[in-house]
C-alpha cells in the first residue's frame, strides 16, 4: 500500500494501524531491555497495549531503570493515541447520527421504497410500510420527521435533481411513490410531480412509479412521462364522498 493510499484511509483505521505499529515497536524495545520480565515479544506487546489503555492488570512490571523510563515514554505517547482513537469513534458515530437527522447521508440499501414529499399521506404510508426499507425524500423539512420512531432514512433535497435521487439509491430501489407538494398551488404541484417523474425515468426507466395528481389536466403528461399508476386525489376523495352521500340518501 502506497503512502498516498494510506493517508486516504478512514481516520479510525489509520489510528488502529498507528497503534499496532506503536505496540509492536515498543513491545520489541521492552523485550530487548528486560528479556527476563518479558521473555517474548508477544508478552512485551501485550504489556504495552494494556499500559497505554490504562487498564493495568499488574501482571508485568519493568524492574530496571531503563524499562521504567521507557514506560514513562510509552504512557505519554500511547495514551494520546488511544484517546484519539476513542474520540474518533465517538465523533464518527455523532457525525453519522447528525447526517441521518439532517438528511445528508446517502442510502446504501437495496429493494427499498422511495417516498417523495412529506405530508399526511406519506406519514400514513410509513406506518403501513413499517417493516419495509423506505427512503423519504423532501426539501421542506429541516430534520428527519420520525427519526426516533421510524426506521426510514430521510434524504433532504429536491426530488427532481439527479443528485438527490442518486443519494436515495434510486437505481437499486423497488418502487417510487410521488405525492403532491402541499406547499405550492395545484398546478405547480402537478408540474413538479411530472418533472420529478421525468428525472426518475432518466435514471431508472423501469422502476414502478405511483404518482399523485391534484388536477386532471396533467394526467396525459404523467402518462407520457412514464407513470405506472396515477392517483387523482381530488377525484378519488370526491367519489368517496359522493358514494357515502348516496348511501345515506
C-alpha positions as CSV (number, residue, x, y, z in Angstrom):
1,X,0.0,0.0,0.0
2,X,1.4,3.4,-1.0
3,X,1.7,6.3,1.4
4,X,-0.9,8.2,-0.6
5,X,-3.4,5.4,-0.2
6,X,-2.6,5.0,3.5
7,X,-3.3,8.7,4.0
8,X,-6.7,8.4,2.5
9,X,-7.8,5.6,4.9
10,X,-10.6,6.4,7.4
11,X,-9.2,8.1,10.4
12,X,-10.2,5.3,12.8
13,X,-8.4,2.7,10.6
14,X,-5.4,4.9,10.3
15,X,-5.2,5.2,14.1
16,X,-5.5,1.4,14.5
17,X,-2.5,1.0,12.2
18,X,-0.6,3.5,14.2
19,X,-1.5,1.9,17.5
20,X,-0.5,-1.5,16.1
21,X,2.9,-0.2,15.0
22,X,3.4,1.6,18.3
23,X,2.6,-1.6,20.3
24,X,4.9,-3.7,18.1
25,X,7.8,-1.3,18.2
26,X,7.7,-0.8,22.0
27,X,6.9,-4.4,22.5
28,X,10.3,-5.2,20.9
29,X,12.1,-2.5,22.9
30,X,10.8,-3.7,26.3
31,X,11.6,-7.3,25.4
32,X,15.2,-6.3,24.4
33,X,15.7,-4.1,27.6
34,X,14.2,-6.7,30.0
35,X,14.2,-10.1,28.5
36,X,13.7,-11.8,31.9
37,X,10.5,-9.9,32.7
38,X,9.3,-10.0,29.1
39,X,10.7,-13.2,27.6
40,X,8.9,-12.9,24.3
41,X,7.9,-10.1,22.0
42,X,4.2,-11.1,22.5
43,X,4.3,-10.6,26.2
44,X,6.0,-7.2,25.7
45,X,3.4,-6.1,23.1
46,X,0.6,-7.3,25.4
47,X,2.0,-5.2,28.3
48,X,2.4,-2.1,26.1
49,X,-1.2,-2.4,24.9
50,X,-2.5,-2.8,28.5
51,X,-0.4,0.1,29.7
52,X,-1.5,2.7,27.1
53,X,-5.1,1.7,27.5
54,X,-4.7,2.4,31.3
55,X,-6.2,-0.9,32.2
56,X,-3.0,-2.0,34.1
57,X,-3.6,-5.6,35.1
58,X,-0.3,-5.6,37.0
59,X,0.8,-9.0,35.6
60,X,4.0,-7.4,34.3
61,X,6.2,-4.5,35.6
62,X,9.6,-3.3,34.4
63,X,12.3,-3.8,37.0
64,X,15.2,-1.8,35.5
65,X,15.6,2.0,35.4
66,X,15.7,1.8,31.6
67,X,12.5,-0.2,31.5
68,X,10.7,2.3,33.7
69,X,11.9,5.3,31.7
70,X,10.6,3.5,28.6
71,X,7.3,3.0,30.4
72,X,7.0,6.8,31.0
73,X,7.6,7.4,27.3
74,X,5.0,4.7,26.4
75,X,2.4,6.3,28.7
76,X,3.0,9.8,27.4
77,X,2.8,8.8,23.7
78,X,0.5,5.9,23.8
79,X,-2.3,7.4,26.0
80,X,-2.7,10.1,23.4
81,X,-3.0,7.6,20.6
82,X,-5.7,5.6,22.5
83,X,-7.6,8.7,23.4
84,X,-7.5,9.9,19.8
85,X,-8.9,6.5,18.7
86,X,-11.8,6.5,21.1
87,X,-12.5,10.2,20.4
88,X,-12.6,9.4,16.6
89,X,-15.0,6.5,17.1
90,X,-17.3,8.7,19.2
91,X,-17.0,11.6,16.8
92,X,-17.8,9.3,13.8
93,X,-20.9,8.0,15.5
94,X,-22.1,11.5,16.2
95,X,-21.4,12.7,12.7
96,X,-23.3,9.7,11.2
97,X,-26.3,10.3,13.5
98,X,-26.3,14.0,12.6
99,X,-26.1,13.2,8.9
100,X,-29.1,10.9,9.3
101,X,-31.0,13.6,11.1
102,X,-30.1,16.3,8.6
103,X,-30.8,14.1,5.6
104,X,-27.3,14.4,4.1
105,X,-26.3,10.8,4.3
106,X,-26.7,8.6,1.2
107,X,-28.7,5.5,1.4
108,X,-26.8,2.3,0.5
109,X,-29.6,-0.4,0.7
110,X,-31.5,-2.3,-2.0
111,X,-35.1,-3.1,-2.8
112,X,-36.4,-0.1,-0.9
113,X,-39.5,2.0,-1.5
114,X,-38.8,5.7,-2.2
115,X,-41.5,8.1,-0.9
116,X,-41.3,11.6,-2.3
117,X,-42.8,14.5,-0.3
118,X,-43.6,14.8,3.4
119,X,-47.3,15.1,4.3
120,X,-50.1,13.2,6.0
121,X,-50.2,10.7,3.2
122,X,-46.5,9.8,3.4
123,X,-46.8,9.7,7.2
124,X,-49.6,7.1,6.8
125,X,-47.6,5.2,4.2
126,X,-44.6,5.0,6.6
127,X,-46.9,3.3,9.2
128,X,-48.1,0.8,6.6
129,X,-44.5,0.0,5.4
130,X,-43.0,-0.1,8.9
131,X,-41.4,-3.5,8.2
132,X,-40.0,-2.5,4.8
133,X,-37.0,-0.5,3.8
134,X,-38.2,3.1,3.0
135,X,-36.4,6.3,1.9
136,X,-38.2,9.6,2.3
137,X,-37.2,12.5,0.0
138,X,-38.3,16.0,0.9
139,X,-36.9,19.5,0.5
140,X,-39.2,21.4,3.0
141,X,-38.0,19.5,6.1
142,X,-35.0,20.7,8.1
143,X,-34.7,17.4,10.2
144,X,-35.8,13.8,9.9
145,X,-39.5,14.0,11.0
146,X,-39.6,10.5,12.6
147,X,-36.0,9.7,13.5
148,X,-36.9,8.2,16.9
149,X,-39.9,6.2,15.7
150,X,-39.4,5.2,12.1
151,X,-36.5,3.2,10.6
152,X,-36.9,5.0,7.3
153,X,-34.0,7.1,6.0
154,X,-34.5,10.8,5.2
155,X,-32.9,12.4,2.2
156,X,-33.1,16.2,2.1
157,X,-33.2,17.7,-1.4
158,X,-35.3,18.5,-4.4
159,X,-36.7,15.2,-5.9
160,X,-36.2,16.4,-9.5
161,X,-32.4,16.7,-9.0
162,X,-30.3,13.8,-10.1
163,X,-28.0,14.1,-7.1
164,X,-31.0,13.7,-4.7
165,X,-32.3,10.6,-6.4
166,X,-28.8,9.1,-6.5
167,X,-28.4,9.7,-2.8
168,X,-31.7,7.8,-2.3
169,X,-30.2,4.9,-4.4
170,X,-32.9,5.0,-7.0
171,X,-31.0,2.5,-9.2
172,X,-31.5,-0.2,-6.6
173,X,-35.0,0.7,-5.4
174,X,-38.1,-1.4,-5.9
175,X,-40.7,1.4,-6.3
176,X,-41.3,5.1,-6.1
177,X,-44.4,6.9,-4.7
178,X,-44.6,10.6,-5.6
179,X,-47.1,12.6,-3.5
180,X,-48.2,16.1,-4.4
181,X,-46.2,19.0,-3.0
182,X,-48.5,20.6,-0.4
183,X,-46.5,23.9,-0.2
184,X,-47.5,25.2,-3.7
185,X,-50.7,25.5,-5.7
186,X,-52.2,22.6,-7.5
187,X,-50.8,23.5,-11.0
188,X,-47.3,23.9,-9.7
189,X,-47.6,20.8,-7.6
190,X,-48.6,18.6,-10.6
191,X,-45.9,20.2,-12.8
192,X,-43.3,19.3,-10.2
193,X,-44.7,15.8,-10.0
194,X,-44.3,15.4,-13.8
195,X,-40.8,16.9,-13.7
196,X,-39.8,14.5,-10.9
197,X,-41.2,11.6,-12.8
198,X,-39.2,12.6,-15.9
199,X,-36.0,12.8,-13.9
200,X,-36.6,9.4,-12.4
201,X,-37.2,7.9,-15.8
202,X,-33.8,9.3,-16.9
203,X,-32.1,7.4,-14.1
204,X,-34.3,4.3,-13.9
205,X,-36.6,3.7,-16.9
206,X,-38.3,0.6,-15.5
207,X,-38.9,1.2,-11.8
208,X,-42.6,1.3,-10.9
209,X,-43.8,4.8,-10.2
210,X,-47.1,5.7,-8.5
211,X,-47.9,9.4,-8.7
212,X,-50.5,11.6,-7.1
213,X,-52.0,14.4,-9.2
214,X,-54.3,17.2,-8.0
215,X,-55.6,18.2,-11.4
216,X,-56.9,16.2,-14.3
217,X,-55.1,18.3,-16.8
218,X,-51.7,16.7,-16.1
219,X,-52.9,13.1,-16.4
220,X,-51.7,12.8,-20.0
221,X,-48.4,14.4,-19.2
222,X,-47.8,12.0,-16.4
223,X,-48.7,9.0,-18.6
224,X,-46.2,10.2,-21.3
225,X,-43.6,10.8,-18.6
226,X,-43.8,7.1,-17.6
227,X,-46.2,6.9,-14.6
228,X,-47.0,3.3,-13.8
229,X,-50.1,4.3,-11.8
230,X,-51.8,7.7,-11.5
231,X,-54.0,8.6,-8.5
232,X,-56.1,11.7,-8.9
233,X,-56.5,12.5,-5.2
234,X,-59.3,15.1,-5.5
235,X,-61.3,12.9,-7.8
236,X,-60.8,9.9,-5.5
237,X,-61.9,11.8,-2.4
238,X,-64.8,13.3,-4.4
239,X,-66.1,9.9,-5.5
240,X,-65.7,8.6,-1.9
241,X,-67.8,11.5,-0.6
242,X,-70.4,11.0,-3.3
243,X,-70.7,7.3,-2.6
244,X,-71.0,8.0,1.1
245,X,-73.7,10.6,0.5
246,X,-75.7,8.3,-1.9
247,X,-75.7,5.5,0.8
248,X,-77.3,8.0,3.3
249,X,-80.0,9.3,0.9
